[in-house]
């Protein structure tokens, strides 16, 4: 039986011989196939694991094919093997007491050790022994007993399920799984076979013997090769991905931000930022020489924005100056991604005009912006901005603060504080501060506010729609996460390129509320 073969093979593995490849080939030549490798190992006295190695070698040569056969069975534990040899604990206890006439617990412990503790309880349960309450001594209650446990352990593979479960409960046996193989010859099988080689040698080429030489097949399945040392993700992009995932999980949609060159109209004028504002001067903004003027601005919207700047409307008096279309058409490198927010809000207004139904939205963007800044450890001329806004009816500062607390909590920043601030296109406006655990102090995080009606009404949005918005710098956030003092070390010509490989992923973990 294969079960007995597996059991004996496992017990006597150390004493078993290693099968020679030629001996296995001879058996195959004689019998045509190997029906069961376990049975063959038992028959020949071979170590089964080493026989499997020979079978795999023959299969690699293409001379045979091997089909695995999984066998489920049982094997004795170390405790079970001891009881199979010496008898069960309860029988050992009975025999000890029977031979001495009576025994105390101390006598059993001295004679049998732990076996006495286990066997005395079972023997009393079977009413084979009894204990005198006065002397605390054990005496036999029957003349003889049969050791069914030892018998079962010796006939393990033929036992019914009920007895196996009982032995398993006593931790005398454990289930085992053994894989045997059925081996069949292929057309390429022969008793005498030249050894396949892996490489072409110089001698083979000179003598021409490579033509008749058999070569081992090349295995590319697990050929991973050397680890590529280039192409690592930039640390800034790792943080960008993490923040993007946080915003997506909060239900925000990502805005298209692939337009770096923007008109002054979308970058400034649509945000109700006056044309004489200092931020629109050349010392703060990069202007484009060619093409210098924007085309295809929406005419009606252009006129509505002009009227809002010059005259105001619906409670606002505007900026009261002569608005210049030529100034609005100047092309620049965008100074913030709020120009993208303005485009999306205008698109929402157009949908509202067509359908008569306003749909609340939550949008975000993470992309590059450009400012003509003096470079230092906290300022760059080219950096990334994280921006988001929510457009819905009757929103206020309370909603904005709630969203900001949730967002910053998810990226590990708590204890937010807000300070009144001024922005041309938000009113009220707030600067955001928070406690950073790595720096162990309160730091400035970004800016926020409620978009002014003068910005929203020319678009054509309903009058009761409010838009709350916020923005933070990606570089400053990444610098804090990587404990970098200056952002130029992270995103500039001063950066060590090798750091992109050495710096691991910065996982953003939620802070405790």
CORGIFEN-V313769 format. One record per pair of residues at least 4 apart in sequence whose C-alpha atoms are under 6 Angstrom apart, sorted by the first residue. I is the first residue (numbers start at 1). J is the second residue. Records with the same first field share a line. If there is no record, write none. Layout:
BEGIN
I = J, J
END
This chain:
BEGIN
2 = 39
5 = 9, 42
9 = 13
13 = 47
16 = 45, 46, 47
17 = 46, 47
18 = 46, 47
19 = 46, 51
21 = 54
28 = 32, 33
33 = 183, 184
34 = 182, 183
35 = 182
36 = 181, 182
37 = 180, 181
38 = 180
41 = 45, 46, 48
58 = 63, 64
59 = 63, 64, 65
63 = 186, 188, 189
64 = 184, 185, 186
65 = 183, 184
66 = 181, 182, 183
67 = 181, 182
68 = 180, 181
69 = 179, 180, 181
70 = 178, 179
71 = 177, 178, 179
72 = 176, 177
73 = 175, 176
74 = 174, 175, 176
75 = 173, 174
76 = 80, 81, 172, 173
77 = 172, 173
79 = 172
80 = 172
83 = 87, 88
84 = 150, 153
87 = 150
88 = 150
89 = 115, 119
90 = 119, 122, 123
93 = 116, 119
94 = 98
97 = 101, 102, 103
98 = 140
102 = 138, 139
103 = 107, 137, 138
104 = 137, 138
108 = 112, 116
109 = 113, 116
112 = 116
115 = 119
116 = 120
119 = 123
123 = 128
124 = 128, 129
128 = 141, 142
129 = 139, 140, 141
130 = 138, 139
131 = 136, 137, 138
132 = 136, 137
152 = 156
167 = 172, 173
168 = 172, 173
185 = 189
196 = 214, 215, 216
197 = 215, 216
198 = 215, 216
204 = 208, 209, 210
232 = 501
234 = 500
247 = 252
248 = 252
252 = 362, 363
253 = 363
254 = 363, 364, 365
255 = 364, 365
260 = 333, 334
261 = 332, 333, 334
262 = 331, 332, 333, 334
263 = 294, 329, 330, 331, 332
264 = 268, 328, 329, 330
265 = 269, 328
266 = 270, 339
267 = 339
268 = 273
269 = 273
271 = 425, 455
272 = 425, 455
273 = 424
279 = 284
283 = 372
284 = 371, 372
285 = 371, 372
286 = 332, 333
287 = 332
288 = 292, 331, 332
292 = 330, 331
293 = 329, 330, 331
294 = 329, 331
298 = 302
304 = 458
305 = 458
307 = 311
308 = 312, 318
309 = 318, 319
310 = 318, 319, 320, 321
311 = 317, 318, 320
312 = 316, 317, 318
334 = 369
335 = 369, 370, 371
336 = 369
346 = 459
349 = 459, 460, 461
352 = 356, 357, 358
360 = 391, 392
361 = 390, 391
362 = 389, 390
363 = 388, 389
364 = 387, 388
365 = 386, 387
366 = 385, 386
367 = 384, 385
368 = 383, 384
369 = 382, 383, 384
370 = 381, 382
371 = 381
372 = 381
373 = 381
375 = 379, 380
377 = 486, 487
378 = 487
384 = 474
385 = 472, 473, 474
386 = 471, 472
387 = 470, 471
388 = 469, 470
389 = 468, 469
390 = 467, 468
391 = 466, 467
392 = 465, 466
393 = 464, 465, 466
394 = 466
395 = 466
405 = 409
408 = 413
409 = 413, 414, 510, 511
410 = 510
411 = 508, 509, 510
412 = 509, 510, 511
413 = 436
414 = 434, 435
415 = 434, 435
416 = 433, 434
417 = 433, 434
418 = 430, 431, 432
419 = 430, 431
420 = 429, 430
421 = 429, 430, 431
422 = 429
425 = 451, 452
426 = 449, 450, 451, 452
427 = 450, 452
428 = 449, 450
429 = 448, 449
430 = 447, 448, 449
431 = 447
432 = 445, 446, 447
433 = 443, 444, 445
434 = 442, 443
435 = 441, 442
436 = 440, 441
446 = 471, 472
447 = 470, 471
448 = 469, 470
449 = 468, 469
450 = 467, 468
451 = 467
453 = 457
457 = 461
475 = 479
479 = 483, 484
488 = 492
489 = 494, 495
490 = 495
499 = 503
END
